[in-house]
Amino acid sequence: MDSVRAFLIDSNKLFREGLKRLLDDSPFQIVAEAGNLREALGSVENGLRPQLVLLDLQNGGDEEADGMRRLRALLPETRMVILTSDLCTRRLANALEAGADGYLMKDLSSDALAQSLKLVMMGEKVFPTHLAALLISGRVNGNGTEMPVSRKGLSQREVQILRCLLNGDSNKMIANHLNITEATVKVHLKSLLRKINASNRTQAAIWALNNGIGGELAGANVVAAAANQ
């Protein structure tokens, strides 16, 4: 993919320097930095227009949530990803409400981080599976959806697609991996969503985890959901 201009907002200068080096060989180039949201807003108001914002939340408070909303209003076309050390439901709720496109842990490997950011730039949303499960259960945002527990009725191809969803694969990636067309992927995806009573990719991925389909995918800690269902 083409080079992506990223804006890194984090109070820890050492982390900022480390992440810049980590992303050196990736398409993601950090072109601007800020130590907090106030500094970041000032840079954006002065004309900074990144394609991607990487943001660490300090406390998840109301002032911070308001700053995120202002940042989103100023950068409506920019993708926004939260990088954090904590699995915090309040921060996730604030991030979702402010329009974040992802919520990722800072202990991700460099490959997993780059892959997750690529998915975000393709229009998908990425979350750790623990937090995606909370989204589905309704304990963070929205209503819970009751998932069936039986695998009966799924074709071998539908199970393969579920495993791809657990890896965070886009339709194009699934098509390449399974050597089928994107149109065929969409047909299978529509069928399996109907069979398991799921309304989107995230729910399907959580259903797969709950039903043992992703057992061989231990270590896959990011679930991706299409931004436009």
Biotite code that builds the C-alpha atoms (Angstrom):
import biotite.structure as struc

atoms = struc.array([
    struc.Atom([0.000, 0.000, 0.000], chain_id="A", res_id=1, res_name="MET", atom_name="CA", element="C"),
    struc.Atom([1.047, 3.632, -0.436], chain_id="A", res_id=2, res_name="ASP", atom_name="CA", element="C"),
    struc.Atom([2.728, 5.562, 2.362], chain_id="A", res_id=3, res_name="SER", atom_name="CA", element="C"),
    struc.Atom([0.335, 6.697, 5.101], chain_id="A", res_id=4, res_name="VAL", atom_name="CA", element="C"),
    struc.Atom([0.933, 9.950, 7.005], chain_id="A", res_id=5, res_name="ARG", atom_name="CA", element="C"),
    struc.Atom([0.390, 9.272, 10.703], chain_id="A", res_id=6, res_name="ALA", atom_name="CA", element="C"),
    struc.Atom([0.028, 11.641, 13.667], chain_id="A", res_id=7, res_name="PHE", atom_name="CA", element="C"),
    struc.Atom([1.142, 10.107, 16.987], chain_id="A", res_id=8, res_name="LEU", atom_name="CA", element="C"),
    struc.Atom([-0.342, 11.485, 20.224], chain_id="A", res_id=9, res_name="ILE", atom_name="CA", element="C"),
    struc.Atom([1.211, 10.053, 23.391], chain_id="A", res_id=10, res_name="ASP", atom_name="CA", element="C"),
    struc.Atom([2.587, 11.575, 26.580], chain_id="A", res_id=11, res_name="SER", atom_name="CA", element="C"),
    struc.Atom([5.541, 9.164, 26.667], chain_id="A", res_id=12, res_name="ASN", atom_name="CA", element="C"),
    struc.Atom([8.310, 10.512, 24.450], chain_id="A", res_id=13, res_name="LYS", atom_name="CA", element="C"),
    struc.Atom([10.274, 7.268, 24.723], chain_id="A", res_id=14, res_name="LEU", atom_name="CA", element="C"),
    struc.Atom([7.268, 5.316, 23.427], chain_id="A", res_id=15, res_name="PHE", atom_name="CA", element="C"),
    struc.Atom([6.852, 7.770, 20.550], chain_id="A", res_id=16, res_name="ARG", atom_name="CA", element="C"),
    struc.Atom([10.475, 7.337, 19.518], chain_id="A", res_id=17, res_name="GLU", atom_name="CA", element="C"),
    struc.Atom([10.211, 3.557, 19.796], chain_id="A", res_id=18, res_name="GLY", atom_name="CA", element="C"),
    struc.Atom([7.060, 3.381, 17.706], chain_id="A", res_id=19, res_name="LEU", atom_name="CA", element="C"),
    struc.Atom([8.595, 5.561, 15.002], chain_id="A", res_id=20, res_name="LYS", atom_name="CA", element="C"),
    struc.Atom([11.500, 3.130, 14.715], chain_id="A", res_id=21, res_name="ARG", atom_name="CA", element="C"),
    struc.Atom([9.137, 0.149, 14.829], chain_id="A", res_id=22, res_name="LEU", atom_name="CA", element="C"),
    struc.Atom([7.184, 1.489, 11.861], chain_id="A", res_id=23, res_name="LEU", atom_name="CA", element="C"),
    struc.Atom([10.228, 2.516, 9.822], chain_id="A", res_id=24, res_name="ASP", atom_name="CA", element="C"),
    struc.Atom([9.896, -0.400, 7.408], chain_id="A", res_id=25, res_name="ASP", atom_name="CA", element="C"),
    struc.Atom([6.111, -0.174, 7.154], chain_id="A", res_id=26, res_name="SER", atom_name="CA", element="C"),
    struc.Atom([3.885, 2.088, 5.032], chain_id="A", res_id=27, res_name="PRO", atom_name="CA", element="C"),
    struc.Atom([3.035, 4.084, 8.164], chain_id="A", res_id=28, res_name="PHE", atom_name="CA", element="C"),
    struc.Atom([5.237, 7.135, 8.571], chain_id="A", res_id=29, res_name="GLN", atom_name="CA", element="C"),
    struc.Atom([4.838, 9.309, 11.655], chain_id="A", res_id=30, res_name="ILE", atom_name="CA", element="C"),
    struc.Atom([5.002, 12.844, 10.297], chain_id="A", res_id=31, res_name="VAL", atom_name="CA", element="C"),
    struc.Atom([3.902, 14.690, 13.452], chain_id="A", res_id=32, res_name="ALA", atom_name="CA", element="C"),
    struc.Atom([3.785, 14.117, 17.211], chain_id="A", res_id=33, res_name="GLU", atom_name="CA", element="C"),
    struc.Atom([2.015, 15.598, 20.221], chain_id="A", res_id=34, res_name="ALA", atom_name="CA", element="C"),
    struc.Atom([2.195, 14.904, 23.935], chain_id="A", res_id=35, res_name="GLY", atom_name="CA", element="C"),
    struc.Atom([-1.526, 15.315, 24.577], chain_id="A", res_id=36, res_name="ASN", atom_name="CA", element="C"),
    struc.Atom([-4.841, 16.101, 22.924], chain_id="A", res_id=37, res_name="LEU", atom_name="CA", element="C"),
    struc.Atom([-4.538, 19.838, 23.543], chain_id="A", res_id=38, res_name="ARG", atom_name="CA", element="C"),
    struc.Atom([-1.280, 19.985, 21.601], chain_id="A", res_id=39, res_name="GLU", atom_name="CA", element="C"),
    struc.Atom([-2.763, 17.754, 18.919], chain_id="A", res_id=40, res_name="ALA", atom_name="CA", element="C"),
    struc.Atom([-5.805, 19.974, 18.459], chain_id="A", res_id=41, res_name="LEU", atom_name="CA", element="C"),
    struc.Atom([-3.540, 22.997, 18.107], chain_id="A", res_id=42, res_name="GLY", atom_name="CA", element="C"),
    struc.Atom([-1.543, 21.300, 15.349], chain_id="A", res_id=43, res_name="SER", atom_name="CA", element="C"),
    struc.Atom([-4.695, 20.290, 13.483], chain_id="A", res_id=44, res_name="VAL", atom_name="CA", element="C"),
    struc.Atom([-6.199, 23.762, 13.828], chain_id="A", res_id=45, res_name="GLU", atom_name="CA", element="C"),
    struc.Atom([-2.978, 25.086, 12.276], chain_id="A", res_id=46, res_name="ASN", atom_name="CA", element="C"),
    struc.Atom([-3.471, 22.925, 9.199], chain_id="A", res_id=47, res_name="GLY", atom_name="CA", element="C"),
    struc.Atom([-2.046, 19.467, 9.951], chain_id="A", res_id=48, res_name="LEU", atom_name="CA", element="C"),
    struc.Atom([-3.964, 16.862, 7.934], chain_id="A", res_id=49, res_name="ARG", atom_name="CA", element="C"),
    struc.Atom([-2.772, 13.311, 8.657], chain_id="A", res_id=50, res_name="PRO", atom_name="CA", element="C"),
    struc.Atom([-4.345, 10.219, 7.133], chain_id="A", res_id=51, res_name="GLN", atom_name="CA", element="C"),
    struc.Atom([-4.106, 8.316, 10.418], chain_id="A", res_id=52, res_name="LEU", atom_name="CA", element="C"),
    struc.Atom([-4.135, 9.354, 14.074], chain_id="A", res_id=53, res_name="VAL", atom_name="CA", element="C"),
    struc.Atom([-2.579, 7.068, 16.703], chain_id="A", res_id=54, res_name="LEU", atom_name="CA", element="C"),
    struc.Atom([-3.742, 8.170, 20.136], chain_id="A", res_id=55, res_name="LEU", atom_name="CA", element="C"),
    struc.Atom([-3.091, 7.028, 23.701], chain_id="A", res_id=56, res_name="ASP", atom_name="CA", element="C"),
    struc.Atom([-5.858, 7.793, 26.194], chain_id="A", res_id=57, res_name="LEU", atom_name="CA", element="C"),
    struc.Atom([-4.602, 9.048, 29.549], chain_id="A", res_id=58, res_name="GLN", atom_name="CA", element="C"),
    struc.Atom([-7.593, 8.596, 31.841], chain_id="A", res_id=59, res_name="ASN", atom_name="CA", element="C"),
    struc.Atom([-10.737, 8.056, 29.785], chain_id="A", res_id=60, res_name="GLY", atom_name="CA", element="C"),
    struc.Atom([-12.390, 11.070, 31.420], chain_id="A", res_id=61, res_name="GLY", atom_name="CA", element="C"),
    struc.Atom([-15.018, 13.418, 30.014], chain_id="A", res_id=62, res_name="ASP", atom_name="CA", element="C"),
    struc.Atom([-12.490, 16.110, 29.064], chain_id="A", res_id=63, res_name="GLU", atom_name="CA", element="C"),
    struc.Atom([-10.491, 13.580, 27.094], chain_id="A", res_id=64, res_name="GLU", atom_name="CA", element="C"),
    struc.Atom([-13.629, 12.260, 25.394], chain_id="A", res_id=65, res_name="ALA", atom_name="CA", element="C"),
    struc.Atom([-14.555, 15.814, 24.414], chain_id="A", res_id=66, res_name="ASP", atom_name="CA", element="C"),
    struc.Atom([-11.080, 16.324, 22.961], chain_id="A", res_id=67, res_name="GLY", atom_name="CA", element="C"),
    struc.Atom([-11.454, 13.181, 20.880], chain_id="A", res_id=68, res_name="MET", atom_name="CA", element="C"),
    struc.Atom([-14.804, 14.369, 19.546], chain_id="A", res_id=69, res_name="ARG", atom_name="CA", element="C"),
    struc.Atom([-13.268, 17.721, 18.584], chain_id="A", res_id=70, res_name="ARG", atom_name="CA", element="C"),
    struc.Atom([-10.403, 15.940, 16.859], chain_id="A", res_id=71, res_name="LEU", atom_name="CA", element="C"),
    struc.Atom([-12.842, 13.757, 14.924], chain_id="A", res_id=72, res_name="ARG", atom_name="CA", element="C"),
    struc.Atom([-14.872, 16.827, 13.900], chain_id="A", res_id=73, res_name="ALA", atom_name="CA", element="C"),
    struc.Atom([-11.734, 18.530, 12.572], chain_id="A", res_id=74, res_name="LEU", atom_name="CA", element="C"),
    struc.Atom([-10.529, 15.382, 10.787], chain_id="A", res_id=75, res_name="LEU", atom_name="CA", element="C"),
    struc.Atom([-13.671, 13.634, 9.509], chain_id="A", res_id=76, res_name="PRO", atom_name="CA", element="C"),
    struc.Atom([-11.823, 11.651, 6.818], chain_id="A", res_id=77, res_name="GLU", atom_name="CA", element="C"),
    struc.Atom([-8.865, 10.645, 8.995], chain_id="A", res_id=78, res_name="THR", atom_name="CA", element="C"),
    struc.Atom([-8.708, 7.169, 10.502], chain_id="A", res_id=79, res_name="ARG", atom_name="CA", element="C"),
    struc.Atom([-8.298, 7.179, 14.292], chain_id="A", res_id=80, res_name="MET", atom_name="CA", element="C"),
    struc.Atom([-6.819, 4.317, 16.334], chain_id="A", res_id=81, res_name="VAL", atom_name="CA", element="C"),
    struc.Atom([-6.412, 4.155, 20.107], chain_id="A", res_id=82, res_name="ILE", atom_name="CA", element="C"),
    struc.Atom([-3.166, 2.599, 21.355], chain_id="A", res_id=83, res_name="LEU", atom_name="CA", element="C"),
    struc.Atom([-3.381, 1.632, 25.010], chain_id="A", res_id=84, res_name="THR", atom_name="CA", element="C"),
    struc.Atom([-1.845, -0.500, 27.741], chain_id="A", res_id=85, res_name="SER", atom_name="CA", element="C"),
    struc.Atom([-5.198, -1.111, 29.449], chain_id="A", res_id=86, res_name="ASP", atom_name="CA", element="C"),
    struc.Atom([-8.267, -3.163, 28.554], chain_id="A", res_id=87, res_name="LEU", atom_name="CA", element="C"),
    struc.Atom([-10.670, -0.533, 29.893], chain_id="A", res_id=88, res_name="CYS", atom_name="CA", element="C"),
    struc.Atom([-14.364, -0.640, 28.969], chain_id="A", res_id=89, res_name="THR", atom_name="CA", element="C"),
    struc.Atom([-14.908, 3.039, 29.816], chain_id="A", res_id=90, res_name="ARG", atom_name="CA", element="C"),
    struc.Atom([-12.120, 4.120, 27.504], chain_id="A", res_id=91, res_name="ARG", atom_name="CA", element="C"),
    struc.Atom([-13.445, 1.834, 24.796], chain_id="A", res_id=92, res_name="LEU", atom_name="CA", element="C"),
    struc.Atom([-16.928, 3.318, 25.170], chain_id="A", res_id=93, res_name="ALA", atom_name="CA", element="C"),
    struc.Atom([-15.513, 6.853, 24.917], chain_id="A", res_id=94, res_name="ASN", atom_name="CA", element="C"),
    struc.Atom([-13.419, 5.871, 21.911], chain_id="A", res_id=95, res_name="ALA", atom_name="CA", element="C"),
    struc.Atom([-16.387, 4.358, 20.096], chain_id="A", res_id=96, res_name="LEU", atom_name="CA", element="C"),
    struc.Atom([-18.595, 7.339, 20.879], chain_id="A", res_id=97, res_name="GLU", atom_name="CA", element="C"),
    struc.Atom([-15.910, 9.676, 19.529], chain_id="A", res_id=98, res_name="ALA", atom_name="CA", element="C"),
    struc.Atom([-15.678, 7.717, 16.283], chain_id="A", res_id=99, res_name="GLY", atom_name="CA", element="C"),
    struc.Atom([-12.483, 5.694, 16.787], chain_id="A", res_id=100, res_name="ALA", atom_name="CA", element="C"),
    struc.Atom([-11.729, 3.108, 14.099], chain_id="A", res_id=101, res_name="ASP", atom_name="CA", element="C"),
    struc.Atom([-9.688, 0.840, 16.331], chain_id="A", res_id=102, res_name="GLY", atom_name="CA", element="C"),
    struc.Atom([-8.580, 0.108, 19.887], chain_id="A", res_id=103, res_name="TYR", atom_name="CA", element="C"),
    struc.Atom([-5.272, -1.755, 20.044], chain_id="A", res_id=104, res_name="LEU", atom_name="CA", element="C"),
    struc.Atom([-2.960, -2.912, 22.805], chain_id="A", res_id=105, res_name="MET", atom_name="CA", element="C"),
    struc.Atom([0.559, -1.508, 22.930], chain_id="A", res_id=106, res_name="LYS", atom_name="CA", element="C"),
    struc.Atom([2.033, -4.982, 23.416], chain_id="A", res_id=107, res_name="ASP", atom_name="CA", element="C"),
    struc.Atom([1.105, -6.086, 19.881], chain_id="A", res_id=108, res_name="LEU", atom_name="CA", element="C"),
    struc.Atom([3.965, -7.384, 17.777], chain_id="A", res_id=109, res_name="SER", atom_name="CA", element="C"),
    struc.Atom([5.173, -5.074, 15.017], chain_id="A", res_id=110, res_name="SER", atom_name="CA", element="C"),
    struc.Atom([3.673, -7.359, 12.359], chain_id="A", res_id=111, res_name="ASP", atom_name="CA", element="C"),
    struc.Atom([0.293, -7.523, 14.118], chain_id="A", res_id=112, res_name="ALA", atom_name="CA", element="C"),
    struc.Atom([0.244, -3.749, 14.569], chain_id="A", res_id=113, res_name="LEU", atom_name="CA", element="C"),
    struc.Atom([1.069, -3.086, 10.920], chain_id="A", res_id=114, res_name="ALA", atom_name="CA", element="C"),
    struc.Atom([-1.547, -5.593, 9.766], chain_id="A", res_id=115, res_name="GLN", atom_name="CA", element="C"),
    struc.Atom([-4.183, -4.054, 12.045], chain_id="A", res_id=116, res_name="SER", atom_name="CA", element="C"),
    struc.Atom([-3.414, -0.547, 10.787], chain_id="A", res_id=117, res_name="LEU", atom_name="CA", element="C"),
    struc.Atom([-3.641, -1.758, 7.191], chain_id="A", res_id=118, res_name="LYS", atom_name="CA", element="C"),
    struc.Atom([-7.119, -3.121, 7.940], chain_id="A", res_id=119, res_name="LEU", atom_name="CA", element="C"),
    struc.Atom([-8.128, 0.222, 9.429], chain_id="A", res_id=120, res_name="VAL", atom_name="CA", element="C"),
    struc.Atom([-6.946, 2.052, 6.315], chain_id="A", res_id=121, res_name="MET", atom_name="CA", element="C"),
    struc.Atom([-9.034, -0.395, 4.244], chain_id="A", res_id=122, res_name="MET", atom_name="CA", element="C"),
    struc.Atom([-12.146, 0.778, 6.083], chain_id="A", res_id=123, res_name="GLY", atom_name="CA", element="C"),
    struc.Atom([-12.402, -1.819, 8.826], chain_id="A", res_id=124, res_name="GLU", atom_name="CA", element="C"),
    struc.Atom([-12.538, -1.479, 12.600], chain_id="A", res_id=125, res_name="LYS", atom_name="CA", element="C"),
    struc.Atom([-10.173, -3.459, 14.814], chain_id="A", res_id=126, res_name="VAL", atom_name="CA", element="C"),
    struc.Atom([-10.465, -4.376, 18.482], chain_id="A", res_id=127, res_name="PHE", atom_name="CA", element="C"),
    struc.Atom([-8.862, -6.946, 20.810], chain_id="A", res_id=128, res_name="PRO", atom_name="CA", element="C"),
    struc.Atom([-11.091, -10.006, 21.061], chain_id="A", res_id=129, res_name="THR", atom_name="CA", element="C"),
    struc.Atom([-11.712, -9.412, 24.780], chain_id="A", res_id=130, res_name="HIS", atom_name="CA", element="C"),
    struc.Atom([-13.231, -6.013, 24.059], chain_id="A", res_id=131, res_name="LEU", atom_name="CA", element="C"),
    struc.Atom([-15.058, -7.201, 20.962], chain_id="A", res_id=132, res_name="ALA", atom_name="CA", element="C"),
    struc.Atom([-16.737, -9.793, 23.189], chain_id="A", res_id=133, res_name="ALA", atom_name="CA", element="C"),
    struc.Atom([-17.870, -7.012, 25.518], chain_id="A", res_id=134, res_name="LEU", atom_name="CA", element="C"),
    struc.Atom([-19.293, -5.149, 22.533], chain_id="A", res_id=135, res_name="LEU", atom_name="CA", element="C"),
    struc.Atom([-21.319, -8.189, 21.553], chain_id="A", res_id=136, res_name="ILE", atom_name="CA", element="C"),
    struc.Atom([-22.533, -8.817, 25.113], chain_id="A", res_id=137, res_name="SER", atom_name="CA", element="C"),
    struc.Atom([-23.796, -5.229, 25.327], chain_id="A", res_id=138, res_name="GLY", atom_name="CA", element="C"),
    struc.Atom([-21.626, -4.370, 28.334], chain_id="A", res_id=139, res_name="ARG", atom_name="CA", element="C"),
    struc.Atom([-19.870, -1.558, 26.473], chain_id="A", res_id=140, res_name="VAL", atom_name="CA", element="C"),
    struc.Atom([-22.178, -0.198, 23.826], chain_id="A", res_id=141, res_name="ASN", atom_name="CA", element="C"),
    struc.Atom([-25.324, -1.370, 22.082], chain_id="A", res_id=142, res_name="GLY", atom_name="CA", element="C"),
    struc.Atom([-27.477, -4.371, 22.814], chain_id="A", res_id=143, res_name="ASN", atom_name="CA", element="C"),
    struc.Atom([-26.247, -7.913, 23.257], chain_id="A", res_id=144, res_name="GLY", atom_name="CA", element="C"),
    struc.Atom([-27.080, -10.508, 20.663], chain_id="A", res_id=145, res_name="THR", atom_name="CA", element="C"),
    struc.Atom([-27.812, -14.066, 21.702], chain_id="A", res_id=146, res_name="GLU", atom_name="CA", element="C"),
    struc.Atom([-25.625, -16.432, 19.736], chain_id="A", res_id=147, res_name="MET", atom_name="CA", element="C"),
    struc.Atom([-26.492, -20.067, 19.036], chain_id="A", res_id=148, res_name="PRO", atom_name="CA", element="C"),
    struc.Atom([-24.040, -22.707, 20.234], chain_id="A", res_id=149, res_name="VAL", atom_name="CA", element="C"),
    struc.Atom([-24.360, -25.324, 17.502], chain_id="A", res_id=150, res_name="SER", atom_name="CA", element="C"),
    struc.Atom([-22.049, -25.587, 14.482], chain_id="A", res_id=151, res_name="ARG", atom_name="CA", element="C"),
    struc.Atom([-24.621, -27.729, 12.667], chain_id="A", res_id=152, res_name="LYS", atom_name="CA", element="C"),
    struc.Atom([-25.386, -26.589, 9.146], chain_id="A", res_id=153, res_name="GLY", atom_name="CA", element="C"),
    struc.Atom([-22.142, -24.726, 8.372], chain_id="A", res_id=154, res_name="LEU", atom_name="CA", element="C"),
    struc.Atom([-20.336, -25.826, 5.235], chain_id="A", res_id=155, res_name="SER", atom_name="CA", element="C"),
    struc.Atom([-16.597, -26.473, 5.219], chain_id="A", res_id=156, res_name="GLN", atom_name="CA", element="C"),
    struc.Atom([-16.120, -23.278, 3.218], chain_id="A", res_id=157, res_name="ARG", atom_name="CA", element="C"),
    struc.Atom([-18.141, -21.251, 5.749], chain_id="A", res_id=158, res_name="GLU", atom_name="CA", element="C"),
    struc.Atom([-15.961, -22.590, 8.568], chain_id="A", res_id=159, res_name="VAL", atom_name="CA", element="C"),
    struc.Atom([-12.873, -21.584, 6.578], chain_id="A", res_id=160, res_name="GLN", atom_name="CA", element="C"),
    struc.Atom([-14.268, -18.080, 6.189], chain_id="A", res_id=161, res_name="ILE", atom_name="CA", element="C"),
    struc.Atom([-14.977, -17.862, 9.931], chain_id="A", res_id=162, res_name="LEU", atom_name="CA", element="C"),
    struc.Atom([-11.340, -18.716, 10.605], chain_id="A", res_id=163, res_name="ARG", atom_name="CA", element="C"),
    struc.Atom([-10.294, -15.968, 8.213], chain_id="A", res_id=164, res_name="CYS", atom_name="CA", element="C"),
    struc.Atom([-12.549, -13.500, 10.058], chain_id="A", res_id=165, res_name="LEU", atom_name="CA", element="C"),
    struc.Atom([-10.761, -14.402, 13.287], chain_id="A", res_id=166, res_name="LEU", atom_name="CA", element="C"),
    struc.Atom([-7.514, -13.387, 11.610], chain_id="A", res_id=167, res_name="ASN", atom_name="CA", element="C"),
    struc.Atom([-9.060, -10.022, 10.732], chain_id="A", res_id=168, res_name="GLY", atom_name="CA", element="C"),
    struc.Atom([-9.002, -10.745, 6.988], chain_id="A", res_id=169, res_name="ASP", atom_name="CA", element="C"),
    struc.Atom([-10.862, -8.485, 4.573], chain_id="A", res_id=170, res_name="SER", atom_name="CA", element="C"),
    struc.Atom([-13.017, -9.994, 1.799], chain_id="A", res_id=171, res_name="ASN", atom_name="CA", element="C"),
    struc.Atom([-10.161, -9.524, -0.660], chain_id="A", res_id=172, res_name="LYS", atom_name="CA", element="C"),
    struc.Atom([-7.710, -11.281, 1.656], chain_id="A", res_id=173, res_name="MET", atom_name="CA", element="C"),
    struc.Atom([-10.164, -14.149, 2.210], chain_id="A", res_id=174, res_name="ILE", atom_name="CA", element="C"),
    struc.Atom([-10.640, -14.508, -1.545], chain_id="A", res_id=175, res_name="ALA", atom_name="CA", element="C"),
    struc.Atom([-6.885, -14.683, -2.114], chain_id="A", res_id=176, res_name="ASN", atom_name="CA", element="C"),
    struc.Atom([-6.370, -17.124, 0.738], chain_id="A", res_id=177, res_name="HIS", atom_name="CA", element="C"),
    struc.Atom([-9.148, -19.500, -0.375], chain_id="A", res_id=178, res_name="LEU", atom_name="CA", element="C"),
    struc.Atom([-8.536, -18.989, -4.111], chain_id="A", res_id=179, res_name="ASN", atom_name="CA", element="C"),
    struc.Atom([-12.091, -17.825, -4.789], chain_id="A", res_id=180, res_name="ILE", atom_name="CA", element="C"),
    struc.Atom([-13.589, -14.535, -5.978], chain_id="A", res_id=181, res_name="THR", atom_name="CA", element="C"),
    struc.Atom([-14.644, -11.696, -3.678], chain_id="A", res_id=182, res_name="GLU", atom_name="CA", element="C"),
    struc.Atom([-18.198, -12.137, -4.961], chain_id="A", res_id=183, res_name="ALA", atom_name="CA", element="C"),
    struc.Atom([-18.134, -15.763, -3.813], chain_id="A", res_id=184, res_name="THR", atom_name="CA", element="C"),
    struc.Atom([-16.805, -14.687, -0.417], chain_id="A", res_id=185, res_name="VAL", atom_name="CA", element="C"),
    struc.Atom([-19.735, -12.292, -0.041], chain_id="A", res_id=186, res_name="LYS", atom_name="CA", element="C"),
    struc.Atom([-22.223, -15.054, -0.903], chain_id="A", res_id=187, res_name="VAL", atom_name="CA", element="C"),
    struc.Atom([-20.723, -17.431, 1.669], chain_id="A", res_id=188, res_name="HIS", atom_name="CA", element="C"),
    struc.Atom([-20.472, -14.659, 4.261], chain_id="A", res_id=189, res_name="LEU", atom_name="CA", element="C"),
    struc.Atom([-24.129, -13.730, 3.838], chain_id="A", res_id=190, res_name="LYS", atom_name="CA", element="C"),
    struc.Atom([-25.109, -17.389, 4.193], chain_id="A", res_id=191, res_name="SER", atom_name="CA", element="C"),
    struc.Atom([-23.087, -18.044, 7.339], chain_id="A", res_id=192, res_name="LEU", atom_name="CA", element="C"),
    struc.Atom([-24.268, -14.825, 9.020], chain_id="A", res_id=193, res_name="LEU", atom_name="CA", element="C"),
    struc.Atom([-27.841, -15.979, 8.455], chain_id="A", res_id=194, res_name="ARG", atom_name="CA", element="C"),
    struc.Atom([-27.123, -19.492, 9.770], chain_id="A", res_id=195, res_name="LYS", atom_name="CA", element="C"),
    struc.Atom([-25.535, -18.320, 13.027], chain_id="A", res_id=196, res_name="ILE", atom_name="CA", element="C"),
    struc.Atom([-27.923, -15.394, 13.515], chain_id="A", res_id=197, res_name="ASN", atom_name="CA", element="C"),
    struc.Atom([-25.138, -12.799, 13.424], chain_id="A", res_id=198, res_name="ALA", atom_name="CA", element="C"),
    struc.Atom([-25.588, -9.355, 11.905], chain_id="A", res_id=199, res_name="SER", atom_name="CA", element="C"),
    struc.Atom([-21.956, -8.475, 11.184], chain_id="A", res_id=200, res_name="ASN", atom_name="CA", element="C"),
    struc.Atom([-18.387, -9.776, 10.964], chain_id="A", res_id=201, res_name="ARG", atom_name="CA", element="C"),
    struc.Atom([-17.522, -9.064, 14.589], chain_id="A", res_id=202, res_name="THR", atom_name="CA", element="C"),
    struc.Atom([-20.473, -11.081, 15.865], chain_id="A", res_id=203, res_name="GLN", atom_name="CA", element="C"),
    struc.Atom([-19.504, -13.914, 13.524], chain_id="A", res_id=204, res_name="ALA", atom_name="CA", element="C"),
    struc.Atom([-15.929, -13.895, 14.824], chain_id="A", res_id=205, res_name="ALA", atom_name="CA", element="C"),
    struc.Atom([-17.079, -13.971, 18.451], chain_id="A", res_id=206, res_name="ILE", atom_name="CA", element="C"),
    struc.Atom([-19.486, -16.810, 17.616], chain_id="A", res_id=207, res_name="TRP", atom_name="CA", element="C"),
    struc.Atom([-16.555, -18.720, 16.096], chain_id="A", res_id=208, res_name="ALA", atom_name="CA", element="C"),
    struc.Atom([-14.468, -18.245, 19.242], chain_id="A", res_id=209, res_name="LEU", atom_name="CA", element="C"),
    struc.Atom([-17.343, -19.365, 21.472], chain_id="A", res_id=210, res_name="ASN", atom_name="CA", element="C"),
    struc.Atom([-17.859, -22.493, 19.370], chain_id="A", res_id=211, res_name="ASN", atom_name="CA", element="C"),
    struc.Atom([-14.257, -23.635, 19.156], chain_id="A", res_id=212, res_name="GLY", atom_name="CA", element="C"),
    struc.Atom([-13.728, -22.840, 15.490], chain_id="A", res_id=213, res_name="ILE", atom_name="CA", element="C"),
    struc.Atom([-10.676, -20.696, 16.155], chain_id="A", res_id=214, res_name="GLY", atom_name="CA", element="C"),
    struc.Atom([-8.841, -23.140, 18.405], chain_id="A", res_id=215, res_name="GLY", atom_name="CA", element="C"),
    struc.Atom([-5.869, -23.405, 16.077], chain_id="A", res_id=216, res_name="GLU", atom_name="CA", element="C"),
    struc.Atom([-5.661, -19.615, 15.867], chain_id="A", res_id=217, res_name="LEU", atom_name="CA", element="C"),
    struc.Atom([-4.355, -19.060, 19.393], chain_id="A", res_id=218, res_name="ALA", atom_name="CA", element="C"),
    struc.Atom([-2.548, -15.762, 19.457], chain_id="A", res_id=219, res_name="GLY", atom_name="CA", element="C"),
    struc.Atom([-4.864, -14.076, 16.976], chain_id="A", res_id=220, res_name="ALA", atom_name="CA", element="C"),
    struc.Atom([-5.803, -11.212, 19.264], chain_id="A", res_id=221, res_name="ASN", atom_name="CA", element="C"),
    struc.Atom([-7.472, -8.808, 16.882], chain_id="A", res_id=222, res_name="VAL", atom_name="CA", element="C"),
    struc.Atom([-11.004, -9.099, 15.577], chain_id="A", res_id=223, res_name="VAL", atom_name="CA", element="C"),
    struc.Atom([-11.846, -6.893, 12.606], chain_id="A", res_id=224, res_name="ALA", atom_name="CA", element="C"),
    struc.Atom([-15.320, -5.696, 11.708], chain_id="A", res_id=225, res_name="ALA", atom_name="CA", element="C"),
    struc.Atom([-16.215, -4.013, 8.453], chain_id="A", res_id=226, res_name="ALA", atom_name="CA", element="C"),
    struc.Atom([-16.900, -0.338, 9.011], chain_id="A", res_id=227, res_name="ALA", atom_name="CA", element="C"),
    struc.Atom([-19.835, -0.374, 6.603], chain_id="A", res_id=228, res_name="ASN", atom_name="CA", element="C"),
    struc.Atom([-22.092, -3.365, 7.067], chain_id="A", res_id=229, res_name="GLN", atom_name="CA", element="C"),
])
